[in-house]
Amino acid sequence: MQGWQTSYLGLRDLPRELSEFELQAFFSFGRNELEVIARRRGDNHKLGLALHIGFVRMSGRPLNSVRAVPAVLLRHLGSVLGIETPDLASLRALYARDRTLFDHQQQACEVLGFAWMTEHQRRALLRILRDEVAHSADRERLLLRARHWLYEHRLIIVHDRAIRALVAAALAELEAATAQAIRAEVPAVICSSAAWLTCGGNAPTVSPVRSTGPSSTSNSCRS
């Protein structure tokens, strides 16, 4: 994945404007992709599947809704696919059935080799984040690192809420490990002093030591 693609990762909707570079990078298709698109019946379905493939390639996640597809994108897809395209379109207009929309989302991911993260992969991502927090506790940077890792491993980028939960778990694990290391290294007497300071300066109760010998104040001499 190229560094310039970072800003697109995790997008939930199409950008309002697309440059010629973005059209070529995300919404131009290889032979296998064009064959899959061509098998769909009707221009609207061809257009819809192409739109989903391009969006997954751009953002790393399925396109769930869009109010209006940018006109420049419609013209570009019409030219690439050799089909007539409307001047204005939304997902609602392209799909009469929700099932077809779901099928296109799933097929776009399959064509590009993307899949949902498994529990094993989730634990692997958590380990990556745990290593990262040792160098930086910046949550936004960690969020970006997680998106990168998911995209590079062809895993669908989940909602930010789920990624932030993993970041929080990684930070909590680091804090716990740091505290354990401190307890193992710092002598008990220093830990006691630290506990005294954190308790607001309330000194621990010390039991008086009783003398077993004669009082030090008595100085009687027998003649």
Backbone torsions as a table, in degrees:
resi	resn	phi	psi	omega
1	MET	NA	135.1	-179.8
2	GLN	-80.1	148.5	-178.3
3	GLY	-61.2	-32.6	-177.6
4	TRP	-66.5	-16.4	-177.2
5	GLN	-80.6	-9.1	-174.2
6	THR	-53.2	-43.2	-174.6
7	SER	-66.5	-15.8	-178.9
8	TYR	-91.5	-18.5	-173.2
9	LEU	-64.2	130.5	177.8
10	GLY	85.4	3.8	177.3
11	LEU	-58.3	144.6	179.5
12	ARG	-108.1	-8.0	-179.2
13	ASP	-146.7	162.2	178.0
14	LEU	-70.2	141.6	172.3
15	PRO	-61.5	149.2	-179.8
16	ARG	-67.6	-30.8	179.9
17	GLU	-127.4	142.4	179.1
18	LEU	-130.7	132.8	178.3
19	SER	-82.8	167.8	177.6
20	GLU	-61.8	-36.3	177.8
21	PHE	-62.1	-44.1	-179.5
22	GLU	-66.4	-38.3	178.0
23	LEU	-62.0	-44.1	-178.7
24	GLN	-70.7	-37.0	-176.0
25	ALA	-71.4	-38.5	-171.8
26	PHE	-110.0	-32.0	-171.3
27	PHE	-115.0	28.9	167.6
28	SER	-114.3	147.6	-164.1
29	PHE	-126.8	146.8	175.1
30	GLY	-79.0	175.3	-175.7
31	ARG	-60.2	-46.5	-178.9
32	ASN	-61.8	-42.1	179.7
33	GLU	-64.7	-42.1	179.3
34	LEU	-64.4	-35.6	178.3
35	GLU	-65.9	-40.8	178.8
36	VAL	-65.1	-43.1	179.7
37	ILE	-63.6	-41.8	-176.6
38	ALA	-64.0	-24.3	-179.4
39	ARG	-75.5	-11.5	178.5
40	ARG	-76.3	143.6	-179.4
41	ARG	-86.1	131.2	175.2
42	GLY	86.7	145.4	-177.9
43	ASP	-63.6	-37.2	-179.2
44	ASN	-62.3	-39.7	179.7
45	HIS	-71.8	-36.3	174.2
46	LYS	-63.0	-45.9	179.2
47	LEU	-62.1	-43.8	-178.4
48	GLY	-63.1	-46.1	-179.1
49	LEU	-65.3	-41.5	177.7
50	ALA	-60.8	-40.6	178.6
51	LEU	-60.9	-42.6	-179.1
52	HIS	-69.0	-41.1	178.9
53	ILE	-61.6	-45.8	179.6
54	GLY	-62.8	-38.7	-177.8
55	PHE	-70.3	-40.2	177.4
56	VAL	-63.0	-40.6	178.1
57	ARG	-62.8	-35.7	-179.5
58	MET	-74.0	-47.9	-167.2
59	SER	-109.2	-21.1	-176.4
60	GLY	82.3	12.0	176.9
61	ARG	-146.8	158.8	-178.8
62	PRO	-68.8	153.4	175.8
63	LEU	-88.9	116.1	-176.7
64	ASN	-92.7	-36.2	-178.6
65	SER	-158.1	151.2	174.9
66	VAL	-154.5	129.7	-178.5
67	ARG	-68.3	-44.0	179.6
68	ALA	-151.5	131.6	176.0
69	VAL	-76.4	129.9	178.7
70	PRO	-53.0	137.5	-177.0
71	ALA	-59.3	-37.2	-179.4
72	VAL	-64.1	-32.5	177.9
73	LEU	-72.5	-40.4	177.5
74	LEU	-60.5	-44.8	179.4
75	ARG	-63.9	-41.1	179.8
76	HIS	-63.0	-46.8	-179.2
77	LEU	-65.1	-38.0	177.2
78	GLY	-61.2	-40.9	179.8
79	SER	-68.8	-43.7	-178.0
80	VAL	-65.8	-40.9	-175.5
81	LEU	-90.4	-13.1	-178.7
82	GLY	69.1	40.1	-178.6
83	ILE	-129.2	162.1	174.1
84	GLU	-79.5	135.4	178.6
85	THR	-124.1	148.2	178.1
86	PRO	-71.2	161.6	177.0
87	ASP	-73.2	-26.8	-179.7
88	LEU	-142.2	135.5	-179.8
89	ALA	-152.5	150.2	172.4
90	SER	-131.1	170.8	177.6
91	LEU	-63.0	-36.3	178.9
92	ARG	-62.1	-37.8	-179.6
93	ALA	-73.7	-31.6	-177.4
94	LEU	-77.4	-26.8	-173.3
95	TYR	-121.5	118.4	175.0
96	ALA	-82.9	-22.6	-178.3
97	ARG	-123.4	133.9	177.7
98	ASP	-62.8	-31.9	-179.1
99	ARG	-61.4	-39.0	179.5
100	THR	-65.8	-40.1	176.7
101	LEU	-59.8	-46.6	179.4
102	PHE	-62.2	-42.3	179.8
103	ASP	-60.9	-41.4	179.7
104	HIS	-67.9	-38.2	176.8
105	GLN	-61.2	-45.7	-178.4
106	GLN	-67.0	-42.5	-177.4
107	GLN	-69.1	-35.6	177.8
108	ALA	-61.3	-42.7	178.3
109	CYS	-65.0	-41.5	-178.8
110	GLU	-65.8	-42.0	-179.6
111	VAL	-60.1	-38.8	-178.5
112	LEU	-89.8	-3.2	177.8
113	GLY	81.6	20.9	179.0
114	PHE	-91.6	146.0	178.0
115	ALA	-145.2	163.8	177.5
116	TRP	-74.3	147.5	-178.5
117	MET	-67.7	133.1	175.5
118	THR	-87.1	172.2	178.2
119	GLU	-64.0	-39.1	177.6
120	HIS	-60.8	-43.1	179.4
121	GLN	-70.0	-32.4	177.0
122	ARG	-63.4	-41.4	178.1
123	ARG	-66.7	-35.7	177.3
124	ALA	-64.1	-41.9	177.5
125	LEU	-64.2	-39.0	178.4
126	LEU	-61.8	-39.1	177.6
127	ARG	-65.1	-39.8	177.7
128	ILE	-61.3	-45.7	-179.9
129	LEU	-66.1	-36.1	178.9
130	ARG	-63.6	-37.3	176.2
131	ASP	-69.2	-36.7	-178.4
132	GLU	-68.3	-38.8	-175.9
133	VAL	-68.0	-16.7	175.7
134	ALA	-68.3	-20.7	-179.9
135	HIS	-106.2	-29.1	-178.9
136	SER	-154.2	134.0	178.1
137	ALA	-103.2	14.4	179.1
138	ASP	-70.1	111.8	-174.0
139	ARG	-64.1	-36.8	179.9
140	GLU	-67.8	-38.3	177.3
141	ARG	-65.9	-39.2	178.4
142	LEU	-67.7	-37.2	176.8
143	LEU	-61.1	-43.6	178.6
144	LEU	-65.2	-40.1	178.7
145	ARG	-61.5	-40.2	179.4
146	ALA	-65.1	-42.1	178.0
147	ARG	-61.3	-43.3	178.0
148	HIS	-58.1	-48.9	-176.4
149	TRP	-61.7	-43.8	179.7
150	LEU	-62.2	-45.9	-178.1
151	TYR	-65.5	-43.5	-178.9
152	GLU	-62.7	-29.3	179.8
153	HIS	-97.2	15.2	178.4
154	ARG	54.1	45.0	174.7
155	LEU	-113.1	135.8	-178.1
156	ILE	-61.1	130.1	-179.2
157	ILE	-72.0	116.0	-177.0
158	VAL	-76.7	174.6	-179.0
159	HIS	-60.5	147.4	-179.0
160	ASP	-56.1	-32.3	-179.6
161	ARG	-60.8	-40.6	179.8
162	ALA	-69.3	-38.9	179.1
163	ILE	-67.9	-40.7	179.6
164	ARG	-63.9	-32.5	176.6
165	ALA	-65.3	-38.5	177.1
166	LEU	-67.5	-39.6	177.3
167	VAL	-61.6	-44.4	179.0
168	ALA	-62.4	-39.8	179.0
169	ALA	-65.4	-39.8	178.8
170	ALA	-65.2	-41.0	178.2
171	LEU	-65.0	-41.0	-179.9
172	ALA	-64.4	-40.3	178.9
173	GLU	-65.0	-39.6	178.5
174	LEU	-64.4	-43.9	179.2
175	GLU	-62.0	-41.4	179.3
176	ALA	-65.6	-42.0	-179.8
177	ALA	-66.9	-38.1	178.6
178	THR	-64.7	-44.5	179.1
179	ALA	-62.1	-40.0	179.6
180	GLN	-66.2	-40.0	179.5
181	ALA	-65.2	-38.5	178.8
182	ILE	-64.6	-44.6	-179.7
183	ARG	-62.3	-32.7	-178.8
184	ALA	-75.1	-27.5	-174.4
185	GLU	-96.3	-34.5	-173.8
186	VAL	-82.2	131.0	178.1
187	PRO	-57.4	152.5	-176.4
188	ALA	-59.7	-37.8	-177.2
189	VAL	-64.9	-36.6	177.9
190	ILE	-69.4	-38.5	177.2
191	CYS	-61.2	-38.2	179.2
192	SER	-65.4	-40.4	178.0
193	SER	-64.9	-40.9	178.7
194	ALA	-63.7	-40.9	178.4
195	ALA	-63.1	-37.6	179.6
196	TRP	-64.2	-40.9	-179.7
197	LEU	-67.8	-40.5	-179.4
198	THR	-72.4	-15.4	178.1
199	CYS	-90.9	15.0	175.2
200	GLY	84.1	20.7	176.1
201	GLY	81.8	12.6	176.5
202	ASN	-79.7	106.0	-176.6
203	ALA	-65.7	143.0	178.2
204	PRO	-66.9	148.0	179.9
205	THR	-70.2	129.6	179.4
206	VAL	-114.8	124.6	-179.6
207	SER	-70.4	134.6	179.4
208	PRO	-65.6	147.5	179.3
209	VAL	-94.2	123.9	-179.8
210	ARG	-87.0	136.0	178.9
211	SER	-82.9	134.7	179.5
212	THR	-96.7	-9.9	-179.3
213	GLY	-99.9	-175.3	177.8
214	PRO	-64.6	152.6	-177.9
215	SER	-60.4	136.9	-179.0
216	SER	-69.3	-15.8	-176.9
217	THR	-87.7	-16.7	-178.6
218	SER	-80.8	135.2	-176.9
219	ASN	-135.7	39.2	-176.9
220	SER	-81.5	137.0	178.4
221	CYS	-122.5	135.0	178.7
222	ARG	-95.9	137.7	178.6
223	SER	-96.3	NA	NA
